Amino acid sequence: MKADWEKLMAEFKDSSTALVADVDCTADGQSLCQEVGVRGYPTIKYGDPSDLQDYQGGRSFDDLLSFAKANLGPQCGPANLDLCDDAKKADIAKYSAMSSEQLDAFIQDGKDKLEKLEADFKDFVSGLDKQMEAVSPDEKDALLQRLRKEYKEESDKKDEKVAEVKNSGLGLAKAVRASLAGKSEQ
C-alpha cells in the first residue's frame, strides 16, 4: 500500500484544494495521531482537519484515487456553508451561537467520553490477557475461541458508542471552534 499511497500523494502534490499526506505516528507525529484518533496502522483519514473521518474503502491506487477525486476538497463546514444542507447549517449555527466556554465544554465532554471508552476497552482487553495467562496450555484453545467472541462483541459495542459520540456533533463543534479561532486571529 505504501507505493500506492506515495503515488497518490504525487498525484495531488500541486492541488490547491486537497492535501494527501502521511504522518509517522511512531515519531514526531505521535501527538497529532492521538488527537485525531489513530489507533492502528496504516490508518487513512479524510475531511475537514478538525473533523477527520475514517476511510473504509479499498487500498489499491485506483480505489484511493477514485475516492480522493470524489471526496477531497472543500466540504460542508463553517467556512463553506454553501456546501451544507439545511440540517448541517442549523447545527453550525447552534454551535456558533454558543459562548466560547460552552463550546469548549461541549468539545471537552465529547473528548472525555471518547477517552473513557478507549480506557474501558483497554481494561477489558487486559482482563482477557490475564485470563489467557491464568489458563493451562491444554485449555488455551477453548478459552481463545470464547475470548475472541467476547473481544469482537466488546469491540463492536465500543465502536458503536464512539460513533454515537462523534455523531453527536463533536466534529462539527471542533470545526466551528477552529473557524472562530481563525477569525479571531485575523
ABEGO torsion letter per residue (X at the ends): XAAAAAAAAAAAAABAABBBBBBBAABAAAAAAAAAGBABOBBBBBEBAABBBBBABBABAAAAAAAAAAABEBBBEAABAAABBAAAAAAAAAAAABBAAAAAAAAAAAAAAAAAAAAAAAAAAAAAAAAAAABBAAAAAAAAAAAAAAAAAAAAAAAAAAAAAAAAGAAAAAAAAAAAAAAAAX
